[in-house]
Amino acid sequence: MKFVPRGLGGAADNSKGGKEGWRSRLKGILSAVIILSVLYLVLGFVADMSANLVPEETESEWFAWVDDVLLADAQAPPPELQAVLDKLITGSDLRPFDYRLCVLVDPTPNAFALPGGTITVTTGLLDMVKSDIGRAMVIGHELGHLEYRHGLKRLGRSLLLAVGMSMVGLDSNALLKQSSFLAEMKHSRSQEEESDSFGLNLVYSKYGTTEGAFEFFEEVHLLQGADEASLIESVQSWAHTHPLTENRLTNLKRQAIELAR
């Protein structure tokens, strides 16, 4: 009997240039992005809700090590700066922390709040912002972070997202890591805007005016528009997770007009 080879048909047709492989990869990426989006939303919600349930006493105990580790070289604030904090917290309906203010020797103008009630400013910021009300806006902004538990929420989101991605096998994908970073950056910027609004309201309630409150933002805006690369670099890391300074100034000035009415 004569042997007649069977046709391969479409099952073994490799002449299409690997289109199925490309489609398969695209499908895999889209599926991973969908999973990551769901993880980000669900775990972010869980982290935020959990942070809201942490009592102030517990938060302070959890982060008591900060003073001995991160702030071991910090200096006591100058009396005029401490007076600004005292004015802002006295008679204010803030979370019941034992608020502490300290200064780090660092030429980069910056300030940050740590869970538990510690607010830190750099010598670079003190050199940049000279007025009491300008410094009050900076401190009021950081008090906003503490009031809204932003530090706890960011920490909780990062931990839960990292664990969640690892459990479903997404933690090794660079594209997904970048996507989660961009999502977190957007979230951080919304927190900054929320703290801006809180700080300005607090300053207005204590000083009766917002005149001079934008000193820090105006100086940063000037630095961002300067030609010297060193000046740009000094605020570069700060700008990554913060809204554009020009937009912040616009929003704050609009809010200041509304407060004065």
N, C-alpha and C positions, 0 to 999 in steps of 0.2 A: 504494500500500500504506500502510495506516495505521501511523504510528510509535507504538510502545509502549515507553516508557522502562523500562529494566531496573531491578530493585530493588537498592537499595544493600546490603541484607542487614546482617550484623553487622559487616562490615569497616569501614564508615564511621559506625558508631553512636557518636555523641559524647554521648549522653544519660546516660552512667553517671558523669558527674562526674569523669572523669580517673582512675578507679581503677587502670587499667593503669599510668599514670604514677607513681602513688604506690607501687604494688607494685614497679615497676622501680627507683625510687629506693631503696626499702628493700632490695631485692636487691643493688643496687650497694654500699650501706653495709655490709651483712652480708659481702659478698665482700671488701670492703676491710679490714674488721675481722679476718676470717680470715687474709688475707694478712699483715696487720700482726702478728697473733699468732704466725704461723709465723716471720716475720722476726725478731721479738723473741726468740723461743726459740732459733732457729738462730744468729743473729748474737750473741746474748748468750752462748751456749755457746762459740762461736768466740772471742769477746773474752776470756772468762774463761780458756779454755785457753791462748790466746796470752799473756796476762799472766803465767800461771804459768811460762812458759818463758823469760821475760826475766831474764837474770842480773843480780845486784845491781850489778855494775860498769857494765853498760849502762844500767840504770835511773838510776844516779847521774849518768852522763854526759848522758843525755837531759834531766835536770831541773837541770843545773848552773846554768842561767840564772835559776832562781827567786830565788837569793840577790841577784842584781844587779837584778832587775826587780820582783818582787812584794814582796821583803823589804828593799828599799833603805833604808827608814826604820826597820827593826826595831832593837830594843835588845838588848844582851847580857842574859841572864837573871841575876837576883840569885843570889848564891852558894848560898843555901838551896834554891832551885829546881833549880839545876844538880846539887846534891848528891842530890836526889830522883831525877833521871834517872840519874845515875851508879849509884845503888844498885839501880835496877831493871834496868839493862842488864848490870851486872857479874855474871859467872858465869851469865848467862841464855842459853838456847839460842835466841837471836833471829837474824834475818837479819843477815848481816855488813855492816852499814852503818856509816859514820862519822856516828853520830847527832848532830844539832845541835839545840839548843834556843834559841829566840829569843822576844822579847816585842814585841808591837805595841801602840802607844798607842791604845787604843780602849775606851770605857766599856762596850761590850757584852760581857757575859761569854761567852767563846767560846774554843775551841781547835780546831786542825785539824792534820792530818798531810799532808805533801806527798810524793809519790813521790821516793825518793832518800834519805830518812831525816831530813828536817827536820820538827820539831814546833814549832808556834807557839801561844802562849797570849796572850791580851789582858790589858791592865792591869785591865780590868773583872773578869776571872776571878780574878786575883790578889787583888783587893780583896774578892772574894766568898768565896773559899776560903782559909782561913788556916792550916789544919793541914797538916803534911807528908803524912800518910796520905791526906787529902782530895785534895791535889794529886797524890799518887802515883797515885790512882785515875784522875784525868783524864789524866795522862801515860801510864799503863798502857793506858787505852782507846785513845789515839792510837797507841801501839805496836802494838796489835791491828790497827788499820787497815793499818799498814805490814806486819805479819806476814802478813796475809791478802791483801795486794796490792789492797785495796779501791779505792784511788785509780786505779791502772792499769786495773782492771776497769771502773770507772765511765766513765773517759775512753774506753776502747776501745768500750764499749757505745754511748756517745753518738755517736761518730764512725761506727761501722759502721751503726747504726740510721739515722742521718741520710742516709748514702750509699745504704743499701738502700731507704729510703722514696722518695728522689729518683729512683732508677733505675726504680721501678715506678710513679712518678707519684702518690705518696701524700703528698708533703711539703707540699702546699698546703691540705690538708684540716684545718681547725681542730679538728674533733671527734677526728680520728685523732691529732693532735698532743697533745691533752689526754689521750687514752687512753694514749699512750706515756709521757706525763709521770707519770700515776698509776701505771703499771706500774713505772717507774723509782723513784718515791717509795717504793713498797712494797719494792722491792729494796734501796734505801738503808736503809730501816728494819731490814730483816733483817741488814744489815751492821752497823748500830749495835748491835743486840742481840748479835751475835757478838763484837764488840769489847768490849762490856760484860763478857761472860763471861770473855774473855781477860784483860782488865785486872784483874778481881777475883781471878782465879787468880794472876796475877803479883804483885799486892799481898800476898796472903796468903802466898805463898811467900817473900817478902822481909821482911815485917813480922810474920808469925806471927799476925796478927789482921786482922779486917775492921772493927773498931770505928773509926768516924769516916770510913770510906772513902766514905760516901754524902753527904758534905757538899755537894758541888756539886749533886747531884740534888735534895736536900732544899731547898736554897735556890731552885733553879729552880722547884720545885713551889710554894713559897711565893709566888714572883713571879707565877706563872701564876694563882694564886688571889687576887692583890691587886686592889684596886679602881682604882688609878691606871692610866690608859691608857698612860702612858709606860713603866711597868714591864712591862706586857704586850707593848708594842711591842719592848722590848729583847730579848725572847726569842722573838718571833714567827717570824722567819726561821729560827731554829734549830729550832723545833718542827715546821716543815713537813716536814722530811725525817727526823725522829727519832720514835721511838715515844713514846707518851704517858708523861710522867715518872712518873705514878702506877704505870703498868704496869711501867716499868723498875725502880722501887724495889721493887715486889712481887717481881719475878723475881730481882733482886740479893739481896734479903734471904733469899729461899728458898735461893739458891745459897750464901750465907754460912753458913746453918745446916748445910748439907750439908758444907761445908769444915771446919767446926768439929767434926764428929763423929769 
